[in-house]
């Protein structure tokens, strides 16, 4: 959840700064730069804040739940 809000806030700030400063790096509209930054922060943050079950938690589950947790 943290990654969603961090990406949304960062993307909005980048788009606002680029818009008000009149910047269009590589000829790309500022909103697209905001979206690119948003996707990057979201993807990196989702890996950093992932909550995958530990091996100990999976080993203590019965067979069907352990199979579903690994998938």
C-alpha positions, 0 to 999 in steps of 0.5 A: 500500500505504501508503494501506491501512495509514494508513486502517486505522490511522486508522479503528481509532483514531477508532473506539476513541477515539469508543467509549471516550469515548462519542461518537456524533456525529450519532447514528452509531455509532463504528465507522461513523465509523471506516469513513468516516475509513478510506475517506477516508484510503484514497481520498486516499492512493491518489491521493497515492501512485499509481504511474502510468507516465510518458509517457516509459516509455509511449512506449518500450514497443511498441504493445500494451504501451503500449495496456495501460498507458494503459488 
